[in-house]
Amino acid sequence: WRSISRRQTGYSQPIPKAGIGGSPRFAVPVLRRISGQLSPKRLSTLHRGVTITGMSVKLTNQVVLVIGASSGIGRETAILFAREGARVMAAARRKDRLRALQQELAAEGAAIEVAVADASSVEDMEGLVRHTRERLGEIDILVYNTGTNVKDRALTRLTPAIWDMMMSVNLNGAYYA
């Protein structure tokens, strides 16, 4: 890892270095923890030049499937991978947002593929994986960044239909992918 300062992250605790005197297994959760506290824009400024135990991570030509890429962290993740030279398949339910993402990156010279898929559908997930393999090759990295949350999730208001919908997207979808 490169050293990430508190000034860069806004994170209030020191970030340990991996490698000599540090463990990548420890450092990765730390980066995940701090990345959850950063805005996608701020996180995008930290990704360049990150090393794991002294070895640069090369993403060029790696096939990356990002599920939940139409907004938020999923969208920013797809952008980061594409900018690093990965071959990205961005998937989500909202076709218009996927097309906007594709056009935005094309304007920068970074091409990505997009596919409309519902994470709660076995058929959509199987088709998405098949489509990704046909277009880009074997998948090297899978990012499952989709989920749903509803205000009626409190146990006093939760219905079986809401429970089933939440489990279908949040849990089953990750298994299907």
Secondary structure, 3 states (H helix, E strand, C coil): CCCCCHHHHCCCCCCCCCECCECHHHHHHHHHHHHCCCCHHHHHCCCCCCEECCEECCCCCCEEEEECCCCHHHHHHHHHHHHCCCEEEEEECCHHHHHHHHHHHHHHCCCCEEEECCCCCHHHHHHHHHHHHHHHCCCCEEEECCCCCCHHHCCCCCCHHHHHHHHHHHHHHHHHC
